[in-house]
């Protein structure tokens, strides 16, 4: 796609909403986002992907809200809380254990 005068348009970077209570994990996920050429967003109305930590109050409801608006959601949580992962999937998220969230986020950012 070209702008006037033949200047190519740069594709917009994906905007990723990160909702996690763990600041170190947030930094790791933010680094994955940046390495993919995407941006971390605080504006859920303007995000292309949401990453949500399970276990907090209302996480499943939050996933449902975002999914109903057409925003892809990657949810993650402890592997010992299989019921939370299952509930997140039923609410419309791709749900993975903590150990897989970075890899899955990389995959989603390249799609």
Z-matrix of the N, CA and C atoms (Angstrom, degrees):
N
C 1 1.432
C 2 1.528 1 108.16
N 3 1.325 2 116.52 1 138.93
C 4 1.454 3 120.64 2 -176.31
C 5 1.519 4 111.44 3 -120.19
N 6 1.311 5 115.26 4 145.28
C 7 1.462 6 121.78 5 170.20
C 8 1.527 7 106.61 6 -82.26
N 9 1.325 8 116.79 7 171.94
C 10 1.462 9 118.11 8 173.04
C 11 1.532 10 109.94 9 -54.69
N 12 1.273 11 117.48 10 149.19
C 13 1.462 12 125.15 11 -179.79
C 14 1.518 13 112.34 12 71.45
N 15 1.319 14 118.87 13 18.36
C 16 1.450 15 122.21 14 173.20
C 17 1.514 16 116.06 15 76.31
N 18 1.323 17 118.45 16 13.63
C 19 1.466 18 121.18 17 179.09
C 20 1.523 19 107.94 18 -82.65
N 21 1.349 20 118.34 19 123.10
C 22 1.465 21 119.45 20 -177.65
C 23 1.525 22 111.99 21 -66.75
N 24 1.315 23 115.17 22 143.21
C 25 1.466 24 121.31 23 174.38
C 26 1.515 25 109.15 24 -80.20
N 27 1.288 26 116.98 25 134.47
C 28 1.461 27 121.18 26 174.65
C 29 1.524 28 107.43 27 -84.70
N 30 1.318 29 117.91 28 134.05
C 31 1.459 30 118.28 29 177.02
C 32 1.526 31 109.26 30 -64.63
N 33 1.323 32 115.56 31 144.41
C 34 1.463 33 119.66 32 179.11
C 35 1.519 34 109.75 33 -68.05
N 36 1.309 35 115.34 34 140.33
C 37 1.461 36 119.97 35 176.23
C 38 1.523 37 108.87 36 -69.01
N 39 1.314 38 115.89 37 145.13
C 40 1.459 39 119.46 38 174.97
C 41 1.519 40 108.83 39 -66.74
N 42 1.317 41 115.68 40 146.20
C 43 1.464 42 121.91 41 178.38
C 44 1.520 43 108.06 42 -111.70
N 45 1.319 44 115.39 43 125.79
C 46 1.461 45 121.34 44 -173.19
C 47 1.523 46 110.29 45 -118.20
N 48 1.310 47 115.54 46 124.57
C 49 1.459 48 122.27 47 174.87
C 50 1.523 49 107.96 48 -88.66
N 51 1.337 50 117.38 49 122.58
C 52 1.466 51 122.20 50 178.49
C 53 1.520 52 109.04 51 -109.21
N 54 1.322 53 116.86 52 118.75
C 55 1.462 54 121.15 53 176.65
C 56 1.519 55 108.36 54 -119.12
N 57 1.323 56 115.42 55 98.36
C 58 1.457 57 121.92 56 179.10
C 59 1.517 58 109.14 57 -145.27
N 60 1.321 59 115.63 58 146.79
C 61 1.470 60 120.51 59 179.32
C 62 1.522 61 111.56 60 -87.10
N 63 1.314 62 117.49 61 -20.24
C 64 1.463 63 122.56 62 -175.82
C 65 1.532 64 109.67 63 -88.14
N 66 1.328 65 117.08 64 110.35
C 67 1.460 66 120.85 65 -175.49
C 68 1.526 67 112.99 66 -65.64
N 69 1.330 68 117.73 67 -35.36
C 70 1.464 69 119.60 68 177.90
C 71 1.526 70 110.80 69 -66.86
N 72 1.331 71 115.76 70 -41.93
C 73 1.462 72 119.45 71 179.41
C 74 1.526 73 109.66 72 -67.48
N 75 1.320 74 116.39 73 -37.10
C 76 1.467 75 120.59 74 176.90
C 77 1.529 76 109.98 75 -59.22
N 78 1.327 77 116.73 76 -41.52
C 79 1.467 78 120.89 77 178.48
C 80 1.525 79 110.99 78 -63.45
N 81 1.336 80 116.92 79 -42.17
C 82 1.467 81 120.56 80 178.74
C 83 1.527 82 110.78 81 -62.45
N 84 1.327 83 116.20 82 -45.21
C 85 1.463 84 119.77 83 -179.96
C 86 1.524 85 110.73 84 -67.25
N 87 1.330 86 116.39 85 -38.36
C 88 1.461 87 120.31 86 176.86
C 89 1.519 88 111.78 87 -60.79
N 90 1.331 89 116.93 88 -36.47
C 91 1.464 90 121.23 89 177.57
C 92 1.528 91 110.83 90 -66.90
N 93 1.326 92 117.43 91 -38.09
C 94 1.470 93 121.35 92 176.74
C 95 1.529 94 109.50 93 -63.26
N 96 1.328 95 115.85 94 -43.96
C 97 1.465 96 121.17 95 179.38
C 98 1.529 97 110.12 96 -60.76
N 99 1.323 98 116.68 97 -48.85
C 100 1.467 99 121.01 98 -178.65
C 101 1.528 100 111.58 99 -63.45
N 102 1.328 101 117.21 100 -40.73
C 103 1.467 102 120.99 101 -179.64
C 104 1.529 103 111.55 102 -62.70
N 105 1.328 104 116.38 103 -27.49
C 106 1.466 105 120.80 104 179.08
C 107 1.528 106 111.85 105 -85.87
N 108 1.335 107 116.86 106 0.35
C 109 1.461 108 119.99 107 -179.15
C 110 1.509 109 113.38 108 80.32
N 111 1.316 110 117.12 109 16.01
C 112 1.462 111 122.22 110 179.65
C 113 1.530 112 109.13 111 -100.68
N 114 1.316 113 115.86 112 174.06
C 115 1.461 114 122.25 113 -178.68
C 116 1.520 115 110.48 114 -121.86
N 117 1.325 116 115.85 115 143.32
C 118 1.460 117 120.72 116 171.85
C 119 1.522 118 106.92 117 -81.21
N 120 1.320 119 116.21 118 131.59
C 121 1.462 120 122.14 119 -178.83
C 122 1.521 121 110.02 120 -118.60
N 123 1.302 122 115.95 121 146.04
C 124 1.469 123 120.83 122 172.44
C 125 1.526 124 110.40 123 -101.58
N 126 1.321 125 116.06 124 -1.90
C 127 1.455 126 121.83 125 -175.81
C 128 1.524 127 109.94 126 -101.66
N 129 1.315 128 116.13 127 101.86
C 130 1.467 129 118.99 128 -177.99
C 131 1.519 130 112.37 129 -65.72
N 132 1.317 131 117.59 130 -23.69
C 133 1.461 132 120.13 131 179.57
C 134 1.527 133 111.50 132 -72.56
N 135 1.325 134 116.49 133 -18.34
C 136 1.461 135 119.91 134 -176.88
C 137 1.521 136 111.94 135 -122.07
N 138 1.329 137 117.19 136 30.03
C 139 1.466 138 118.03 137 179.95
C 140 1.528 139 110.18 138 -103.89
N 141 1.324 140 114.21 139 153.43
C 142 1.461 141 121.48 140 179.28
C 143 1.519 142 112.04 141 -100.98
N 144 1.327 143 116.00 142 -14.25
C 145 1.458 144 122.90 143 -178.22
C 146 1.516 145 107.74 144 -158.08
N 147 1.325 146 116.91 145 139.56
C 148 1.466 147 121.52 146 175.96
C 149 1.519 148 108.81 147 -118.56
N 150 1.326 149 115.62 148 136.49
C 151 1.459 150 122.20 149 176.33
C 152 1.519 151 106.20 150 -117.09
N 153 1.335 152 116.09 151 119.13
C 154 1.461 153 120.97 152 -172.51
C 155 1.517 154 110.81 153 -125.23
N 156 1.326 155 115.13 154 129.38
C 157 1.460 156 121.72 155 174.73
C 158 1.523 157 108.53 156 -79.21
N 159 1.315 158 116.18 157 130.55
C 160 1.458 159 121.07 158 177.77
C 161 1.524 160 110.04 159 -81.45
N 162 1.302 161 116.09 160 160.65
C 163 1.454 162 120.71 161 175.66
C 164 1.511 163 113.28 162 107.94
N 165 1.307 164 117.11 163 -22.45
C 166 1.456 165 119.95 164 177.86
C 167 1.518 166 110.49 165 -80.62
N 168 1.321 167 116.88 166 162.85
C 169 1.464 168 119.63 167 179.57
C 170 1.531 169 111.27 168 -63.10
N 171 1.310 170 115.39 169 130.83
C 172 1.455 171 121.12 170 175.69
C 173 1.519 172 116.14 171 75.65
N 174 1.326 173 118.62 172 12.73
C 175 1.470 174 120.50 173 -176.92
C 176 1.528 175 111.61 174 -61.60
N 177 1.316 176 117.17 175 -43.24
C 178 1.467 177 119.98 176 -178.29
C 179 1.524 178 110.99 177 -65.84
N 180 1.321 179 116.99 178 -40.62
C 181 1.463 180 120.62 179 177.72
C 182 1.527 181 110.32 180 -64.06
N 183 1.307 182 115.70 181 -40.17
C 184 1.469 183 121.44 182 179.24
C 185 1.528 184 110.26 183 -61.99
N 186 1.319 185 116.40 184 -42.69
C 187 1.465 186 120.97 185 177.49
C 188 1.523 187 109.75 186 -59.37
N 189 1.331 188 116.54 187 -46.48
C 190 1.461 189 120.66 188 179.21
C 191 1.516 190 112.69 189 -59.19
N 192 1.335 191 117.02 190 -42.14
C 193 1.470 192 121.16 191 178.97
C 194 1.526 193 110.95 192 -60.34
N 195 1.322 194 115.56 193 -48.40
C 196 1.465 195 119.78 194 -178.67
C 197 1.528 196 111.28 195 -65.81
N 198 1.322 197 116.74 196 -43.88
C 199 1.468 198 120.90 197 -179.38
C 200 1.527 199 111.15 198 -62.44
N 201 1.321 200 117.72 199 -39.67
C 202 1.469 201 120.71 200 178.70
C 203 1.529 202 111.44 201 -64.04
N 204 1.315 203 117.03 202 -26.31
C 205 1.470 204 121.14 203 177.90
C 206 1.527 205 111.81 204 -86.70
N 207 1.344 206 116.63 205 2.21
C 208 1.455 207 120.52 206 176.90
C 209 1.516 208 114.69 207 85.88
N 210 1.322 209 117.51 208 13.09
C 211 1.462 210 121.38 209 179.36
C 212 1.525 211 108.30 210 -90.99
N 213 1.328 212 118.35 211 122.10
C 214 1.466 213 119.89 212 176.31
C 215 1.529 214 109.70 213 -62.93
N 216 1.321 215 115.99 214 139.95
C 217 1.468 216 121.31 215 -177.91
C 218 1.521 217 109.42 216 -125.60
N 219 1.326 218 115.19 217 130.92
C 220 1.457 219 122.54 218 170.63
C 221 1.518 220 106.18 219 -109.45
N 222 1.324 221 116.39 220 115.88
C 223 1.463 222 121.59 221 179.34
C 224 1.517 223 108.50 222 -108.35
N 225 1.328 224 115.64 223 146.67
C 226 1.459 225 119.00 224 179.08
C 227 1.519 226 109.86 225 -143.13
N 228 1.328 227 114.01 226 152.95
C 229 1.457 228 120.24 227 179.47
C 230 1.513 229 110.12 228 -169.23
N 231 1.295 230 114.86 229 179.96
C 232 1.459 231 121.20 230 -178.06
C 233 1.528 232 110.84 231 -64.23
N 234 1.323 233 115.46 232 140.75
C 235 1.469 234 120.17 233 179.33
C 236 1.527 235 111.88 234 -65.27
N 237 1.315 236 117.93 235 -20.68
C 238 1.469 237 119.65 236 179.95
C 239 1.528 238 111.81 237 -78.65
N 240 1.329 239 117.22 238 -9.26
C 241 1.466 240 121.13 239 178.30
C 242 1.527 241 110.04 240 -106.79
N 243 1.322 242 114.56 241 61.13
C 244 1.468 243 120.34 242 -177.37
C 245 1.521 244 112.09 243 -57.97
N 246 1.336 245 117.67 244 -32.14
C 247 1.467 246 120.15 245 -179.37
C 248 1.526 247 111.29 246 -66.49
N 249 1.339 248 117.97 247 -34.16
C 250 1.468 249 120.43 248 176.51
C 251 1.526 250 110.91 249 -68.98
N 252 1.314 251 116.53 250 -41.45
C 253 1.465 252 120.15 251 177.73
C 254 1.529 253 110.64 252 -62.82
N 255 1.319 254 115.98 253 -41.81
C 256 1.471 255 120.84 254 178.69
C 257 1.535 256 110.59 255 -64.23
N 258 1.328 257 117.34 256 -43.69
C 259 1.468 258 121.24 257 179.34
C 260 1.530 259 110.78 258 -63.21
N 261 1.318 260 116.73 259 -37.89
C 262 1.468 261 120.37 260 178.41
C 263 1.524 262 110.57 261 -64.03
N 264 1.323 263 116.84 262 -41.11
C 265 1.475 264 120.54 263 177.87
C 266 1.525 265 110.11 264 -63.48
N 267 1.322 266 116.39 265 -42.65
C 268 1.463 267 120.15 266 179.71
C 269 1.524 268 111.59 267 -65.14
N 270 1.336 269 116.68 268 -27.88
C 271 1.465 270 120.93 269 179.01
C 272 1.528 271 112.20 270 -81.76
N 273 1.345 272 117.03 271 -8.67
C 274 1.457 273 120.01 272 175.29
C 275 1.513 274 116.52 273 115.74
N 276 1.323 275 117.76 274 8.49
C 277 1.466 276 120.82 275 -178.48
C 278 1.518 277 111.93 276 -98.20
N 279 1.312 278 114.88 277 157.35
C 280 1.461 279 121.11 278 161.51
C 281 1.519 280 103.28 279 -83.62
N 282 1.315 281 118.37 280 119.30
C 283 1.468 282 121.51 281 -174.09
C 284 1.515 283 110.28 282 -117.84
N 285 1.329 284 115.54 283 130.60
C 286 1.462 285 121.52 284 -177.45
C 287 1.524 286 109.52 285 -136.15
N 288 1.339 287 116.23 286 157.25
C 289 1.465 288 118.61 287 173.01
C 290 1.534 289 110.17 288 -69.75
N 291 1.326 290 115.60 289 160.26
C 292 1.467 291 121.69 290 -179.48
C 293 1.522 292 112.52 291 -48.10
N 294 1.324 293 116.55 292 -40.38
C 295 1.467 294 121.01 293 -175.07
C 296 1.527 295 113.05 294 -65.08
N 297 1.328 296 117.99 295 -15.89
C 298 1.467 297 121.21 296 -176.03
C 299 1.521 298 114.28 297 -111.81
N 300 1.330 299 117.71 298 -3.28
C 301 1.464 300 119.25 299 -171.63
C 302 1.529 301 112.69 300 -66.29
N 303 1.319 302 118.75 301 -39.74
C 304 1.467 303 119.54 302 -179.16
C 305 1.528 304 111.09 303 -63.53
N 306 1.323 305 116.52 304 -45.71
C 307 1.466 306 120.62 305 179.90
C 308 1.527 307 111.10 306 -62.52
N 309 1.318 308 116.82 307 -44.94
C 310 1.475 309 120.40 308 -179.07
C 311 1.525 310 111.01 309 -66.25
N 312 1.346 311 116.76 310 -37.51
C 313 1.463 312 120.32 311 177.42
C 314 1.528 313 110.22 312 -62.84
N 315 1.315 314 117.40 313 -43.51
C 316 1.476 315 120.58 314 176.67
C 317 1.530 316 110.59 315 -56.76
N 318 1.335 317 115.96 316 -44.49
C 319 1.469 318 120.33 317 179.89
C 320 1.523 319 111.12 318 -61.31
N 321 1.323 320 116.85 319 -45.98
C 322 1.465 321 120.61 320 -178.07
C 323 1.529 322 111.89 321 -65.44
N 324 1.313 323 116.69 322 -33.20
C 325 1.462 324 119.83 323 -178.65
C 326 1.523 325 112.61 324 -75.35
N 327 1.313 326 117.60 325 -17.28
C 328 1.465 327 119.92 326 178.61
C 329 1.527 328 112.13 327 -95.72
N 330 1.305 329 117.67 328 -1.97
C 331 1.474 330 120.96 329 179.67
C 332 1.512 331 110.60 330 -83.90
